[in-house]
Amino acid sequence: MAQDASPDFFGATFAIEDEDHTLANTLRLFLNKNPRVYFVGYSMPHPTEEIVNIRVQTTGEVSAHQALRDACEDVKDVAQHIASTFQSAVAEFRAQNLVTK
């Protein structure tokens, strides 16, 4: 949900509910790697609230919404790669050591 998107949509603050520093910091990392993103930062209004505010400002080549979507896709791709690599390593270990589930 964009809270205060500017009319040109190159800057917006997104409020993500039921999340914490884990997702916010990961998204910040991937957004910072995007050369079309000028600024990104996040804050948590209060430790007892499970909400993260992510501020995205782009260079104007892409909207803040698209930059965040791209970062979410990148995070998903990396998480899927990690999961499949881990599952392959576990299967290989079990095969080499004759371990059953």
C-alpha positions in Angstrom: 0.0 0.0 0.0 1.5 3.3 -1.0 0.9 6.0 1.6 2.1 9.2 0.0 2.9 8.6 -3.6 3.7 11.8 -5.4 1.8 12.6 -8.6 4.7 11.4 -10.8 5.0 8.2 -8.8 8.8 8.3 -8.7 8.7 8.5 -5.0 6.4 6.6 -2.6 6.3 5.2 0.9 4.9 1.7 1.2 3.5 0.3 4.4 3.9 -3.5 4.7 1.9 -5.2 7.4 2.9 -8.3 9.4 6.6 -7.9 8.5 9.7 -6.9 10.3 13.4 -6.1 9.7 14.0 -9.4 7.9 12.0 -8.5 4.8 12.6 -4.8 5.0 16.3 -5.0 5.1 16.4 -7.6 2.3 14.2 -5.4 0.1 16.4 -2.4 0.9 19.4 -4.3 -0.2 17.9 -5.3 -3.5 16.5 -1.8 -4.1 19.9 -0.3 -3.4 21.4 -2.6 -6.1 19.0 -1.2 -8.7 20.7 1.7 -10.6 17.2 3.2 -11.3 16.6 3.7 -7.5 17.9 7.0 -6.1 17.1 6.5 -2.5 15.6 3.7 -0.3 15.1 3.5 3.4 12.8 1.8 5.9 11.5 2.3 9.4 9.4 0.6 11.9 7.0 3.0 13.6 7.1 1.1 16.9 8.6 -2.2 18.0 5.2 -3.5 19.1 3.6 -2.8 15.7 4.2 -5.4 12.9 4.4 -2.8 10.2 7.3 -1.6 8.1 7.4 1.7 6.1 9.7 1.5 3.0 10.5 4.8 1.2 11.5 4.5 -2.4 12.7 7.3 -4.7 13.7 6.5 -8.2 15.6 8.4 -10.9 12.5 8.8 -13.0 13.2 5.9 -15.3 10.8 3.6 -13.4 8.0 4.2 -10.9 8.6 3.5 -7.2 5.9 0.8 -7.5 7.7 -1.0 -10.3 11.1 -0.8 -8.5 9.5 -2.4 -5.4 7.9 -5.1 -7.5 11.2 -5.8 -9.2 12.9 -6.1 -5.8 10.2 -8.5 -4.5 10.7 -10.7 -7.6 14.5 -10.7 -7.1 14.0 -11.6 -3.4 11.6 -14.4 -4.4 14.1 -15.7 -7.0 17.0 -15.8 -4.6 14.9 -17.5 -1.9 13.8 -20.2 -4.4 17.4 -20.7 -5.4 18.5 -21.0 -1.8 15.7 -23.5 -1.1 16.5 -25.7 -4.1 20.2 -25.6 -3.5 19.6 -26.6 0.2 17.3 -29.4 -0.8 19.8 -30.7 -3.3 22.6 -30.6 -0.8 20.5 -32.5 1.8 19.5 -35.1 -0.8 23.2 -35.6 -1.8 24.2 -35.9 1.9 21.6 -38.5 2.5 22.5 -40.5 -0.5 26.2 -40.4 0.4 25.6 -41.4 4.0 22.6 -43.7 3.4 20.4 -41.6 5.7 16.7 -42.1 5.4 14.1 -39.5 6.3 
